[in-house]
């Protein structure tokens, strides 16, 4: 069985909504610097924050690549 589901980075999801980092951060209830750290994979959201990300971007956790700078 292969995993054909496409994954998106947080940057791709945000840009797909045509939101600035500031707008997305406000919707997620975090500072824009926190969102920047998530987008650059220098810090990661808690599971509660991941659930909120799922809701805000309308995508399941399995569709989000939280390690955009790394290969898995």
RAMO-V352882 format. One record per backbone hydrogen bond with DSSP energy under -0.5 kcal/mol. NH is the residue of the N-H (numbers start at 1). CO is the residue of the C=O. If there is no record, write none. Layout:
[[NH & CO] [NH & CO]]
//
This chain:
[[4 & 2] [8 & 63] [10 & 65] [13 & 9] [14 & 10] [15 & 11] [16 & 12] [17 & 13] [17 & 14] [18 & 15] [19 & 14] [24 & 20] [25 & 21] [26 & 22] [27 & 23] [28 & 24] [29 & 25] [29 & 26] [30 & 25] [35 & 31] [36 & 32] [37 & 33] [38 & 34] [39 & 35] [40 & 36] [41 & 38] [42 & 37] [43 & 37] [50 & 46] [51 & 47] [52 & 48] [53 & 49] [54 & 50] [55 & 51] [56 & 52] [57 & 53] [58 & 54] [59 & 54] [63 & 60] [64 & 61] [65 & 8] [66 & 64] [70 & 67]]
//
